[in-house]
Amino acid sequence: MTYDLIIIGAGPGGYIAAERAGHHGLKVLLIEKNQLGGVCLNEGCIPSKTLLNSAKIFHYATHGAAYGVTSQGVTFDFVAAQARKTKVMDTLRNGIAGLMKKYRIEVLNGAAKLDAQRRVVVDGKTYEAKNILIATGSSPARPPIPGIDLSGVVNSTGILNLEHLPKSLVVIGGGVIGCEFACFFGSVGIPVTVIEMLPEICPPIDPAIAKILRAELEKKNITFHIGATVKEITNTQVTFTKDGKVETIDRDVVLVSTGRAPNVGHLGFEEVGLDVDRRGIKIDNRCRTNLPGVWAIGDVTGKSWLAHGASRMGEVVVNNILGHQDIMRFHAIPAVVYTQPEVATVGMTEEQAIKLGIPVKTGKMPMTANGRFLAEHDGERGQVKVVLHAETDVLLGVHMIGASCSEIIYGAAAMIEMEFRAREIKDIIFPPPTVSEVIRDTVFSMD
């Protein structure tokens, strides 16, 4: 049987592409070796954000006095939080299955591989299509640290399946994933130590924003060792070097969160002649590979390590298959760190622009200058930084830390994609009182 489109991988890139293609009447085969929803739904975005929301509720329940709310005997039930996480995942998984049925998408469970004739093989059976879309995602990277295979050492998947709260947590890697899990466990009272090799956490976000984030997270039982390198994990300790000195810290559970690697092995890519390097499958801005009719999206390309980036890439592929020219604007993909406070960013940082030789001017404003933020967030810090082209006033980047950032950043992404200038941002009417007003206010402050 020949399909219009075969999709390998049913994560947020693959299943969205299947849905869009099915909506337009294409005959689609969606292949997934694990569960619908991919890493995002089953091992990443959804379960982690569900737990983070539980931690946020617990934090507000135990810090309500400033708002006139007092409480006694508040406890955090980790088992109940995990049960709710599972319920949310099941609900969304069923929703995806319903969408696939609605759009007549054929779903096949199994491990796919390309053969020399650019066909897809699953369990010895061959499938052909006019177009093949590779959306195989990524897996947690495994650094060469002695002791990484010991009991109690987990990656971002394993930590979601803990049955009990650990006595303490050591996080190796202060990136987005590491900081989000540190925030969750620290917020519910678990001592957390984060060891990061680079000079600041969460690269490549704006360094000033990252510094504020680190200071806020330190209020939540979290200790940071930046500029430090882990040397060994034992059954009882983690050894690392910092400033030329060897240090140790006692450990219970260790989370290894040192990035992700594209899933490109054992899939027939080399045999078929697909252009792949250490970062992933090489693509252009239409998500085309070097092979005609073969497309790739999401983590496996190394171009965007974000679920929403993969989804948009899937839409771009389907649009091009349908004959509607569409491209990815990678510079306008927003990113969010779902800690408390949140960080949201889109576009260039000041440092990135300067490195490219682009003249810039910047504006900053504390979130506490915003009425809505001040009313709802006692004692919390926040900041907005806007980056404009110094000569044209075109918006290049918006970088935010503070509550509600994740719900606001899409507006800045749209402005960057449409190449708004400062004067056009000033003409937008923002509803008051909202936290979003702070973007417009920051632009006004730059005159």
Secondary structure, DSSP 8 states (H G I E B T S, - for coil): -EEEEEEE--STTHHHHHHHHHHTT--EEEEESS-TTHHHHHHSHHHHHHHHHHHHHHHHHHS-GGGT---SS----HHHHHHHHHHHHHHHHHHHHHHHHHTT-EEEES-EEE-TTS-EEETTEEEEEEEEEE---EEE-----TTTTSTTEE-TTGGGG-SS--S-EEEE--SHHHHHHHHHHHHTT--EEEEESSSSSSTTS-HHHHHHHHHHHTTTTEEEEESEEEEEE-SSEEEEEETTEEEEEE-SEEEE---EEE--TTSSHHHHT--EETTEE---TT-B-SSTTEEE-GGGGTS--SHHHHHHHHHHHHHHHTT------GGG--EEE-SSS-EEEEE--HHHHHHTT--EEEEEEEGGGSHHHHHH-TT---EEEEEEETTT-BEEEEEEESTTHHHHHHHHHHHHHTT-BHHHHHTS---SS-TTHHHHHHHHTT-
